[in-house]
Amino acid sequence: MKEELIVSGRMNYKVDPTLHIWGWEIPLYLFLGGLAAGVLFFAALYYLRGKDKEYQAAVKWVPMITPFLLVIGLIALFYDLNHKLYFWRLYTSINLQSPMSWGAWALLVITPLSVVWSATYVREAFPFWKWPFAWLDTLEDFFIKNRTVLAWIMIVYASILGIYTGILLSAFNSRPLWNTSILGPLFLVSGLSAGAALIMMLSNNPLERKRFSQIDLMLIGIEIFLIIHMFMGFRASTEVQIEAAALFLGGPYTLPFWIFAVFLGMVLPAFLEIWELRGNHIPAYIPAILILCGNIALRFIIVYAGQSSRYLY
Amino acid sequence: MRYAMAVDTKKCVGCSDCVVACQTENNVPIGYCRDWIVEVTDGTYPQLEMEIRSERCNHCDNSPCVRCCPTGASHYSDGGIVLVTKDMCIGCGACIASCPYDARYPHPDGYVDKCTFCIHRVQKGQNPACVEVCPTKCLYFGDLDDPNSDVSKVLQKRKFKTLIPEAGTKPQLYFLI
């Protein structure tokens, strides 16, 4: 058998022996960004379909959490930067070939948008709410009148936010595990599924809970299909991608991925939801928390495993 | 103008002089390197082949690091040399993750650092520091558009390969074999 022994004199911090330039901050942000995108997507969707009276949690209450989710995510991103004081350089250029660039610009739209959307419902949540300045009342009236426009912008930008996190990773052809176009749709669907799970958990309306449980079931089905599809693609691809797939098919990430991300995060909650839809009672927070944890696990595992997948030459 | 470098793997003995010269010339922080030596042993005992390579940034024609940089800090300079503008770099690490050769590293001051082909010397008509000090003269540098440059002449005469051409980066570091 032919063997190859490679000895390298390079030992750069965070690059060797295997790349670990991204720690916990990036997957945490990918999770929070995906979750916020999911919640805002459903808020806009059901508002546009005229269901804001029926699905109050989805349209009005749960989106109030998203500014916090996004801000925590942005703090994590900022914390990850090595040259922090230059972060504003993101906004002195637009590089269409860099998903990180358009992600940065999308965040600049969706973060304030999530605040505005929540602010237009503050009075409904707290009837005695008073804005400290009169011009804020005028602004509120303006936004309430134009909610449909807000919803259209939000549905577009929520989709961009949800899918760009996956495209960001898939754009790196140097890391064979990430270099698959399935990652964009997979992260989008998994973000939507997390958003639906959060709405299901926080809603107190049984009809709304049932609707989001059905949506989640469908999204989990798509996720599992995409994961199978992704591995089929890897196995039929070049040697580096076969090796990347091997990280999950017998390699070091096999157990964490299939147990935490797939079984506990998708298969088990799907079973629980089917069980519930058949009339048995299961507290909504159990499948929801499983889905949210599975979402975190999926992002951590993909980000870490991707950095250990590489070309050998 | 298209700057490129050729490394003669038949002459390189892996002495690491190029590494030390680069660290001195470019004030590379201790514990880091912009160029490095790789020794590859291939085959089955007793039929073994060894290749020694002095590696560095490939200054690719289709650089993933330039493509993925969100701020434009990574850019092409004179003759296709890939550079990082320090005070545009936010240290996000995207370029480090995007490089199939792992040629970049996070500088302790925050920005991302890499081989510059010693552009400050090249612009004065000198060779990069690594080429200048090589005791076996196994490194060749020059302009590929000039048929009389050191690198053009040696690439006309000798067989060569590039690293991971399948990554589609169009690398400009040639290894004579």
Interface residues (C-beta under 8 A of the other chain):
Chain A: M1 K2 E3 E4 L5 I6 V7 S8 G9 R10 M11 N12 Y13 K14 V15 D16 L19 I21 W22 D80 L81 N82 H83 K84 Y86 F87 R89 L90 T92 S93 N95 Q97 S98 P99 M100 S101 G103 A104 A171 F172 N173 S174 R175 T238 Q307 R310 Y311 Y313
Chain B: G14 S16 V19 G31 Y32 C33 W36 I37 V38 E39 V40 T41 D42 G43 T44 E55 P64 R67 C68 C69 P70 T71 G72 A73 D87 M88 C89 I90 G91 C92 G93 A94 I96 A97 S98 C99 P100 D102 R104 Y105 P106 D109 G110 Y111 V112 L163 I164 E166 A167 G168
